[in-house]
Amino acid sequence: MWNLIFWIICLLINFGLLAIVFYALLCLTDLEVDQMDPFVATANINRWILLEFALQAALSILLLFTGHWILFLVAVPLTCYHAMLFIRRQHLIDVTEVFRNLNTDKKHRMIKLGVYMIFFTVCVFRVVLFAVNLILNDDDDFDSH
């Protein structure tokens, strides 16, 4: 039962990370085609960056403390990248530099989207696996009584 709860928490964290990165990509794309003001776009993206960093760190810590070493080793480089950006104070998008760094920011977010999609797929698979195992084991326990 605890494994199912753990994977549901990981799934929710990953869903939040996917939503944040997808929203940032959407804002950057709208900015690229002049459907959004640079001030509005950077404010909208910057509003969610610290939450993304916190969720990624929480996911890495959760994977570390629960002993999921392979997934932790996959998640830790992105967490370190976020920590490096935060320490160097390069984590926020500057409104004066947004057009110069637009393609680079979009590429970084596409890579993050890919990593988060991999984690999301793993979490969905694990939730289904543990839910089915829980249902099958409950049926076996019920039949034995």
Salt bridges, closest charged atoms under 4 A:
GLU32 OE1 - LYS106 NZ 2.61
GLU52 OE2 - HIS82 NE2 3.71
GLU52 OE2 - LYS112 NZ 3.10
GLU97 OE1 - ARG100 NH1 3.00
